Amino acid sequence: MKFGVHVSIAGHIYEAIDRAVALSCDTFQIFSRNPRGWSAKPLTEGDVEEFQRRKKESGIAPVVVHIPYLINLGSPEKELFTRSVEVYMEDIRRAEMLAAEYFVTHIGNHMGKGEEFGLKRIAEGLRVVLSETEPKLKVLLENTAGSGTSLGHRLEQIVKIMELVGRYEKYLGLCFDTAHAYGAGYNIATPEGLDGFLKRMETLFGKSRLGLVHANDSKAELGSYVDRHDDIGKGKIGRQGFSIIVNHPTLKELPFILETPKKEPDEDEKNLATIRSLVK
Protein backbone atom coordinates (compact mmCIF):
# COMPACT_ATOMS: atom_id res chain seq x y z
CA MET A 1 0.00 0.00 0.00
CA LYS A 2 1.04 3.59 -0.56
CA PHE A 3 0.85 6.16 2.24
CA GLY A 4 1.84 9.80 2.29
CA VAL A 5 0.97 13.22 3.65
CA HIS A 6 0.33 16.78 2.49
CA VAL A 7 3.75 18.47 2.59
CA SER A 8 4.83 22.10 2.54
CA ILE A 9 6.26 23.83 -0.56
CA ALA A 10 8.12 26.42 1.54
CA GLY A 11 11.34 27.63 -0.06
CA HIS A 12 11.55 26.07 -3.52
CA ILE A 13 8.64 23.91 -4.63
CA TYR A 14 10.96 20.96 -5.29
CA GLU A 15 11.91 20.89 -1.60
CA ALA A 16 8.50 19.30 -1.01
CA ILE A 17 9.94 16.10 -2.45
CA ASP A 18 12.81 16.15 0.06
CA ARG A 19 10.27 16.49 2.88
CA ALA A 20 8.27 13.57 1.53
CA VAL A 21 11.41 11.43 1.25
CA ALA A 22 12.42 12.32 4.82
CA LEU A 23 9.04 11.00 6.01
CA SER A 24 9.41 7.80 3.93
CA CYS A 25 6.30 8.71 1.95
CA ASP A 26 5.23 6.50 -0.95
CA THR A 27 3.04 9.33 -2.28
CA PHE A 28 2.41 12.96 -1.29
CA GLN A 29 0.20 15.97 -1.85
CA ILE A 30 1.02 19.69 -2.19
CA PHE A 31 -0.50 23.02 -3.05
CA SER A 32 1.31 24.47 -6.07
CA ARG A 33 0.78 28.03 -4.69
CA ASN A 34 -0.41 29.88 -1.61
CA PRO A 35 -3.80 28.17 -1.09
CA ARG A 36 -5.39 31.27 0.48
CA GLY A 37 -4.56 33.78 -2.25
CA TRP A 38 -5.55 34.37 -5.87
CA SER A 39 -2.19 35.31 -7.32
CA ALA A 40 0.60 32.79 -7.76
CA LYS A 41 4.31 33.17 -8.33
CA PRO A 42 5.06 31.67 -11.75
CA LEU A 43 6.81 28.30 -11.78
CA THR A 44 10.25 28.84 -13.29
CA GLU A 45 11.69 26.44 -15.83
CA GLY A 46 14.48 25.62 -13.41
CA ASP A 47 12.11 24.81 -10.55
CA VAL A 48 9.95 22.64 -12.79
CA GLU A 49 12.94 20.71 -14.14
CA GLU A 50 14.33 20.20 -10.64
CA PHE A 51 10.93 19.09 -9.30
CA GLN A 52 10.58 16.54 -12.07
CA ARG A 53 14.17 15.34 -11.60
CA ARG A 54 13.78 14.84 -7.86
CA LYS A 55 10.37 13.22 -8.34
CA LYS A 56 11.82 10.68 -10.75
CA GLU A 57 14.85 10.07 -8.56
CA SER A 58 12.71 9.52 -5.45
CA GLY A 59 10.38 7.02 -7.13
CA ILE A 60 7.46 8.59 -5.26
CA ALA A 61 4.16 8.38 -7.11
CA PRO A 62 1.50 9.49 -7.48
CA VAL A 63 2.11 13.14 -6.78
CA VAL A 64 -1.10 15.00 -5.96
CA VAL A 65 -1.77 18.73 -6.30
CA HIS A 66 -4.68 20.18 -4.30
CA ILE A 67 -6.69 23.15 -5.53
CA PRO A 68 -6.56 26.48 -3.60
CA TYR A 69 -9.28 27.23 -1.04
CA LEU A 70 -10.70 30.40 -2.61
CA ILE A 71 -11.99 28.75 -5.78
CA ASN A 72 -15.77 28.26 -5.87
CA LEU A 73 -17.31 27.00 -9.10
CA GLY A 74 -20.73 27.02 -7.42
CA SER A 75 -20.76 30.77 -6.80
CA PRO A 76 -23.75 32.76 -8.09
CA GLU A 77 -21.52 35.85 -8.14
CA LYS A 78 -20.29 36.34 -11.71
CA GLU A 79 -16.92 37.82 -10.75
CA LEU A 80 -16.07 35.04 -8.28
CA PHE A 81 -17.26 32.35 -10.68
CA THR A 82 -15.20 33.74 -13.57
CA ARG A 83 -12.10 34.14 -11.45
CA SER A 84 -12.55 30.62 -10.05
CA VAL A 85 -12.68 29.16 -13.55
CA GLU A 86 -9.54 31.05 -14.58
CA VAL A 87 -7.52 30.02 -11.52
CA TYR A 88 -8.81 26.45 -11.75
CA MET A 89 -7.40 26.20 -15.29
CA GLU A 90 -4.16 27.86 -14.23
CA ASP A 91 -3.72 25.42 -11.36
CA ILE A 92 -4.34 22.37 -13.55
CA ARG A 93 -1.64 23.62 -15.91
CA ARG A 94 0.75 24.14 -12.99
CA ALA A 95 0.07 20.59 -11.78
CA GLU A 96 0.80 19.22 -15.24
CA MET A 97 4.07 21.17 -15.40
CA LEU A 98 5.08 19.36 -12.21
CA ALA A 99 4.16 15.98 -13.77
CA ALA A 100 1.57 15.36 -11.05
CA GLU A 101 -0.72 12.41 -11.61
CA TYR A 102 -3.76 13.72 -9.72
CA PHE A 103 -5.42 17.10 -9.18
CA VAL A 104 -7.79 17.12 -6.19
CA THR A 105 -10.55 19.69 -6.02
CA HIS A 106 -13.25 20.60 -3.56
CA ILE A 107 -16.59 20.83 -5.30
CA GLY A 108 -18.19 24.18 -4.48
CA ASN A 109 -20.78 26.14 -2.49
CA HIS A 110 -24.11 27.39 -3.80
CA MET A 111 -24.01 30.33 -1.32
CA GLY A 112 -27.73 30.25 -0.63
CA LYS A 113 -28.98 29.76 -4.21
CA GLY A 114 -29.90 26.13 -3.60
CA GLU A 115 -28.68 22.68 -4.57
CA GLU A 116 -30.11 22.61 -8.11
CA PHE A 117 -28.53 25.94 -9.00
CA GLY A 118 -25.22 24.96 -7.42
CA LEU A 119 -24.90 21.61 -9.18
CA LYS A 120 -25.63 23.18 -12.57
CA ARG A 121 -23.22 26.05 -11.91
CA ILE A 122 -20.39 23.72 -10.87
CA ALA A 123 -20.95 21.54 -13.95
CA GLU A 124 -20.91 24.67 -16.14
CA GLY A 125 -17.57 25.70 -14.67
CA LEU A 126 -16.08 22.23 -15.03
CA ARG A 127 -17.15 22.02 -18.68
CA VAL A 128 -15.27 25.24 -19.40
CA VAL A 129 -12.20 24.16 -17.43
CA LEU A 130 -11.98 20.67 -18.92
CA SER A 131 -12.73 21.70 -22.49
CA GLU A 132 -10.00 24.35 -22.35
CA THR A 133 -7.33 22.25 -20.60
CA GLU A 134 -8.09 18.66 -21.69
CA PRO A 135 -5.86 17.51 -18.83
CA LYS A 136 -3.57 14.50 -19.03
CA LEU A 137 -3.75 14.06 -15.28
CA LYS A 138 -6.95 12.97 -13.50
CA VAL A 139 -9.11 15.61 -11.85
CA LEU A 140 -10.54 14.12 -8.66
CA LEU A 141 -13.69 15.56 -7.07
CA GLU A 142 -13.49 15.31 -3.28
CA ASN A 143 -16.56 14.44 -1.22
CA THR A 144 -17.42 16.99 1.48
CA ALA A 145 -18.83 16.92 5.01
CA GLY A 146 -21.76 19.12 3.96
CA SER A 147 -21.22 22.14 6.18
CA GLY A 148 -22.93 25.39 5.26
CA THR A 149 -23.92 25.56 1.60
CA SER A 150 -21.25 23.16 0.36
CA LEU A 151 -22.18 20.52 -2.18
CA GLY A 152 -20.73 17.05 -2.67
CA HIS A 153 -21.59 15.48 0.70
CA ARG A 154 -23.94 13.03 -0.99
CA LEU A 155 -22.58 10.75 -3.69
CA GLU A 156 -25.71 11.43 -5.71
CA GLN A 157 -24.76 15.12 -5.94
CA ILE A 158 -21.34 14.26 -7.33
CA VAL A 159 -22.70 11.88 -9.95
CA LYS A 160 -25.24 14.54 -10.97
CA ILE A 161 -22.40 16.99 -11.57
CA MET A 162 -20.61 14.43 -13.74
CA GLU A 163 -23.78 13.82 -15.74
CA LEU A 164 -24.22 17.56 -16.29
CA VAL A 165 -20.59 17.94 -17.36
CA GLY A 166 -21.39 15.64 -20.28
CA ARG A 167 -18.64 14.40 -22.58
CA TYR A 168 -15.89 16.04 -20.52
CA GLU A 169 -16.69 13.85 -17.51
CA LYS A 170 -14.08 11.38 -18.84
CA TYR A 171 -11.45 13.60 -17.18
CA LEU A 172 -13.07 13.29 -13.75
CA GLY A 173 -12.57 10.84 -10.90
CA LEU A 174 -13.15 10.69 -7.16
CA CYS A 175 -11.18 11.45 -4.01
CA PHE A 176 -12.69 9.71 -0.98
CA ASP A 177 -12.13 11.74 2.21
CA THR A 178 -12.83 9.58 5.27
CA ALA A 179 -13.49 12.42 7.73
CA HIS A 180 -15.82 14.14 5.28
CA ALA A 181 -17.77 10.95 4.59
CA TYR A 182 -18.17 10.29 8.31
CA GLY A 183 -19.30 13.87 8.96
CA ALA A 184 -21.79 13.57 6.10
CA GLY A 185 -23.42 10.57 7.79
CA TYR A 186 -21.77 7.57 6.13
CA ASN A 187 -20.72 5.26 8.97
CA ILE A 188 -17.54 4.05 7.30
CA ALA A 189 -16.11 3.04 10.70
CA THR A 190 -18.04 -0.26 10.54
CA PRO A 191 -17.65 -3.08 8.00
CA GLU A 192 -21.31 -2.79 6.99
CA GLY A 193 -21.18 0.99 6.67
CA LEU A 194 -17.98 1.02 4.61
CA ASP A 195 -19.25 -1.78 2.36
CA GLY A 196 -22.48 0.12 1.80
CA PHE A 197 -20.67 3.35 0.97
CA LEU A 198 -18.27 1.70 -1.48
CA LYS A 199 -20.98 -0.38 -3.14
CA ARG A 200 -23.09 2.75 -3.60
CA MET A 201 -20.05 4.47 -5.08
CA GLU A 202 -19.48 1.57 -7.47
CA THR A 203 -23.15 1.57 -8.52
CA LEU A 204 -23.12 5.30 -9.26
CA PHE A 205 -19.64 5.72 -10.75
CA GLY A 206 -18.32 2.29 -11.74
CA LYS A 207 -15.15 0.63 -10.42
CA SER A 208 -12.52 2.82 -12.03
CA ARG A 209 -13.44 6.34 -10.85
CA LEU A 210 -11.95 6.18 -7.35
CA GLY A 211 -8.34 7.33 -7.53
CA LEU A 212 -7.30 8.43 -4.06
CA VAL A 213 -8.16 8.27 -0.36
CA HIS A 214 -7.75 11.24 1.96
CA ALA A 215 -7.23 9.38 5.23
CA ASN A 216 -8.30 11.61 8.11
CA ASP A 217 -9.92 10.79 11.42
CA SER A 218 -12.86 12.99 12.45
CA LYS A 219 -13.23 15.17 15.53
CA ALA A 220 -16.87 15.65 14.49
CA GLU A 221 -19.72 13.27 15.22
CA LEU A 222 -21.28 10.99 12.63
CA GLY A 223 -23.76 12.95 10.50
CA SER A 224 -22.84 16.30 12.07
CA TYR A 225 -21.98 17.90 8.68
CA VAL A 226 -18.87 19.30 10.34
CA ASP A 227 -15.39 19.07 8.76
CA ARG A 228 -12.75 18.71 11.50
CA HIS A 229 -9.81 16.41 10.96
CA ASP A 230 -8.14 14.45 13.76
CA ASP A 231 -5.08 12.22 14.15
CA ILE A 232 -5.45 8.65 12.91
CA GLY A 233 -7.12 6.54 15.60
CA LYS A 234 -7.84 9.48 17.92
CA GLY A 235 -11.14 10.63 16.47
CA LYS A 236 -14.62 9.23 16.04
CA ILE A 237 -13.59 6.78 13.30
CA GLY A 238 -10.90 5.36 15.59
CA ARG A 239 -8.19 2.72 15.20
CA GLN A 240 -10.69 -0.04 14.62
CA GLY A 241 -12.43 2.00 11.94
CA PHE A 242 -9.18 2.71 10.14
CA SER A 243 -8.18 -0.94 10.38
CA ILE A 244 -11.38 -1.73 8.49
CA ILE A 245 -10.69 1.01 5.93
CA VAL A 246 -7.04 0.24 5.09
CA ASN A 247 -7.73 -3.49 4.80
CA HIS A 248 -10.82 -3.23 2.61
CA PRO A 249 -10.10 -4.99 -0.72
CA THR A 250 -11.55 -2.11 -2.75
CA LEU A 251 -9.14 0.38 -1.15
CA LYS A 252 -5.93 -1.58 -0.62
CA GLU A 253 -4.47 -0.70 -4.03
CA LEU A 254 -5.17 3.04 -3.74
CA PRO A 255 -2.80 5.77 -2.52
CA PHE A 256 -3.69 7.15 0.94
CA ILE A 257 -2.87 10.80 1.68
CA LEU A 258 -3.08 12.00 5.30
CA GLU A 259 -4.23 15.57 6.01
CA THR A 260 -4.06 15.20 9.77
CA PRO A 261 -3.27 18.05 12.22
CA LYS A 262 0.31 19.34 12.32
CA LYS A 263 0.49 20.87 15.81
CA GLU A 264 3.89 19.26 16.49
CA PRO A 265 6.85 18.67 14.13
CA ASP A 266 6.67 14.87 14.41
CA GLU A 267 2.91 14.43 13.96
CA ASP A 268 3.10 13.39 10.31
CA GLU A 269 5.64 10.73 11.22
CA LYS A 270 3.44 9.44 14.06
CA ASN A 271 0.27 9.36 11.95
CA LEU A 272 2.02 7.53 9.13
CA ALA A 273 3.36 4.97 11.59
CA THR A 274 -0.10 4.49 13.09
CA ILE A 275 -1.92 3.91 9.81
CA ARG A 276 0.82 1.63 8.47
CA SER A 277 0.64 -0.47 11.63
CA LEU A 278 -3.02 -1.25 10.89
CA VAL A 279 -2.34 -2.97 7.56
CA LYS A 280 -2.77 -6.73 7.84
BELFENLIN-V925399 format. One record per backbone hydrogen bond with DSSP energy under -0.5 kcal/mol. NH is the residue of the N-H (numbers start at 0). CO is the residue of the C=O. Records with the same first field share a line. If there is no record, write none. Layout:
NH: CO ; CO
//
This chain:
1: 253
2: 0
3: 255
4: 26
5: 257
6: 4 ; 28
11: 9
14: 11
15: 12
16: 13
17: 13
18: 14
19: 15
20: 16
21: 17
22: 18
23: 20
24: 19
25: 2
26: 2
27: 61
28: 4
29: 63
31: 65
36: 33
43: 41
47: 43
48: 44
49: 45
50: 46
51: 47
52: 48
53: 49
54: 50
55: 51
56: 52
57: 53
58: 54
59: 54
60: 25
63: 27
64: 101
65: 29
66: 103
68: 34
69: 34
70: 67
74: 71
77: 75
80: 76
81: 77
82: 78
83: 79
84: 80
85: 81
86: 82
87: 83
88: 84
89: 85
90: 86
91: 87
92: 88
93: 89
94: 90
95: 91
96: 92
97: 93
98: 95
99: 94
100: 62
101: 62
102: 137
103: 64
104: 139
109: 148
112: 109
117: 113
118: 114
119: 115
120: 116
121: 117
122: 118
123: 119
124: 120
125: 121
126: 122
127: 123
128: 124
129: 125
130: 126
131: 127
132: 128
133: 129
137: 100
138: 170
139: 102 ; 137
140: 138 ; 172
141: 104
142: 174
143: 151
149: 146
150: 107
156: 153
157: 153
158: 154
159: 155
160: 156
161: 157
162: 158
163: 159
164: 160
165: 161
167: 164
168: 165
169: 166
170: 167
171: 168
172: 138
173: 208
174: 140
175: 211
176: 174
177: 175 ; 213
180: 176
181: 177
182: 178
183: 179
184: 181
185: 180
186: 184
187: 185
189: 186
193: 189
194: 190
195: 191
196: 192
197: 193
198: 194
199: 195
200: 196
201: 197
202: 198
203: 199
204: 200
205: 201
210: 173
211: 173
212: 254
213: 175
214: 212 ; 256
215: 213
216: 229
218: 227
219: 227
222: 181
223: 220
224: 182
227: 225
229: 216
233: 230
234: 230
235: 217
238: 232
240: 236
241: 237
242: 238
243: 239
244: 240
245: 241
246: 242
247: 244
250: 247
251: 247
253: 250
254: 210
255: 1
256: 212 ; 254
257: 3
258: 214
266: 263
269: 265
270: 266
271: 267
272: 268
273: 269
274: 270
275: 271
276: 272
277: 273 ; 274
278: 275
//
